[in-house]
Amino acid sequence: MKNQNKLTTFSHELKNSLTLIYSQIQYIEQTHPELSQDVYWSGMKADFSSVFDMVRQMLSPVSDASATLEPVDLNALLDEIRCSWSLRLNECKIRFSVQTEDSSPYYVKGSKTKYLQIFNNLISNGVNAICRKKEASREPLISVHLSREGDFIVCSLSDTGIGMTKEQQSRAFYRGVSFVPKGNGIGLSVVSEIARELDISIHMDSALNQGTTFTLIFPCLADTAR
């Protein structure tokens, strides 16, 4: 009971602080309207809004079962993610590529916030893996490929990073397990937990110094179901 009270207090204070920060962001934009035309400012606002939504969902007293599910276009989502990561990727000289079989939307049903968690964690892992690789035998690249296979949408996300051994792969999704100095071992466990919750199959293929590919298989949502 005591821990529950602490969590309730923490939830309340955190949401109040985030609300205050967002109000300050809005005030800054109102007093400097030219910022609304800045792509990085707009990206920061979008990222903050996503974090706000994620925190609100995680700290909400309602169960995951009652969380609202919505149609999400993976193609559009990846465009947002590309914008959010552009500065970091440019700093690390990493190219980010998205390929699709066609230009139509790739709708899946779920929580946009949780899909952002999945892809942001996988991309973060990819960036770290590339930066840890001592010799770049290939172009530093994170590539995503979307395709349709029957009633499923298949998303493959690959990096040209340091890769993992078979033994590392067997433990990669365990919470608290990290192969990075000072890593917390949370990112991939979160990906695995969300995948189970949203009925997403996830597979990993990796080899040391050859990079890693994560394949996610989503139940397809027909465009007419929007």
N, C-alpha and C positions, 0 to 999 in steps of 0.2 A: 504494500500500500504506500509505504514511504517512497519507494522508487517510482511508483506511478505518479505521485504528487510532484516529484522532482522533474519527471518527464513532461508533465502538463505545464509546469512553470517554465521549463526550458523552451518548450514549443511556443508558448505565448510570447516570451521575451524575444525569441529569435524572429518570429513573424513580425513583431512590432519593429524590430531593428531593420529588417528587410524592407518593410513598408516605408520607414523613414528614409532609407537610402534611395529608394525608387522615387520618392517625392522630391528629394534633392536633385536627382537626375532630371526629372521633369522641369524643375525650376531652372536649372542651368540651361536646358534647351529653350525654354521660353525667353530667357534673357539673352540667349545667343542663338537666334533662329537659323543662322547659317550652318549650325551643326546638323540640322536635319538633312542636309544634303551630303554629309560626310558618311561614306560607306562604313568606315570603322566605328564611328559613333553609333550608327544604326545597328551594326552587328553587335556592339557591346550591349545595347538596350535589349536586343532580342535574346542574347545569351543570359542576361540578368533575369529577364522574364522567365526563361526556361528553368533557371536555378530556383527562382521563386516558386514556380509551379511544382518542381520536384520536391522541394522542402515541404511545401504545403501538403502534398500527397503523402510523403513519408511520415509526417508528424500528425496527420489527420487521425482522429479516433475511429473513423469508419474503416471497415475491413476492405481488403483488396477485392473481395468478391463483389462489393457494391461499387467499385470504381467505374467511372464512365468509360466505355470503350467507344472509339470513333474510327472512321475510315482515315487512313494515313497513306499518302502517296510517297513511297520510298524514294522515288526519283527527285521529287521536290524537297524532301527531307535532306537528302544528300547534298543538294545545292546549298541549303542553309548551313549545313555542317562544313562544307567547303569554305564558305565565307567566314565562318567562325574561326576556322583553323588557319586561314590564309597567312596571317602574320607569323605564327609559329613555324609553319611549313616553309615559308620564305627564309626565315632565319636559319633553318637547318638545311636549306637547299634541297628540300624533298618535293618531288612532283606528286600531285594528287590527281588521279584519273578516275573518271566514272564512265562506264560503257553500258549501254542497254541494247537489247535486240530491236527495240522500236521506240518511237517517241511518245507513245501513249502512257498514261499514268500506271504506276504499279501499286495498286491499292491493297493494303492489308488492314486488318482490323485490330485495334489495340489502343494503347496509350502513347501519344506522341512523346510525352515526357520520358517514358520508359524506353522507347526506341532511341531517343537521344542518349540516354544513359548507356545503352548497349554500344552504339556506334562511337560515342566519345571515348569510352573505355578501350575499345578495340583499336581506335586510331591512336590514342595515347600510348598504348602498348607498342604499336607499330613504330611510332616516332622514336620511342626510347630504344627499341631494338635496333633501328637503323643508326641512331647516334652512338650505340655501344659497339657497333661493328668497326673494327680497327681499319680494315682495308675494304674500300668500296669496289668490288669486282664488277658490280652492276650499278646502273643509275639508281640513286636513292629514290624509291618510288613506293607509294601506297596506291593500290589500284582496286577498284570496286567494279564488279560485273553483275548486272541484273538480268535474269532470264525467267521465262515461264515454262514450267514443266507440268502439264496436266492441271490439276487443281492446286498447284503450289507455285510460289515465287521463290526462286533460288538466288541468294545473294552471296557472292564470293568476295572476301576482302583479303587482299594479299599485301605483304610488305617484303622488302628486300633486306631485312635486318639480320641480326645475328642468329636467329633461329633457336631451336631447342632440341635437346637430346630426347630419346624415347622415354627415359626415366623422368625427365622434366615434364614432358607432355602428360605423363600419367598422373602428375600431381598439380598441374597448372591451374585447375579450376577449384582447388581446395582453398578455403578461406584461411588467410594468414600465411600462405606459401608464396614466397617471392624469390626470384632468381636475380634480382637487381639489388645492389647495395643500398641499404636504407629503404627498400621498398616495403609497402605495408601488406601486400598480398590480398588486396580487397577487390581490385578492378575486375579480374576475370571471374571471381566468385559471384560478383553482382551480375555479370553478364549471364552466367549459368542459371542463377536464381530467377531472373526475369524471363529467360528463355523457357524455363519449365512452366512458369506462371502463364505465359501467353501461347503455350503449345508450339514453340519454335524449336525445331531440331537444330542442333549445332554440332559441327564436326571440325576438328583441327588436324592439319597436316603440316609438319615442320621437319626441318633437318638443320643441323648445326652449320652455320655460315651460309645457308641457302634460303633463309627467310621462312615465313609462316603464312599459311592460308587458313582463314576461318570461313566455313561454309554454313550459312544459315538458311533453313528451309521454312518458309512462312506459309500457312494456309492462305490461299488466294481469296481476295474479296472482289467479286465482279463489279465493274464500273456501275452497273445498274442498281447495285445495292447501296449506293451513296444516299 
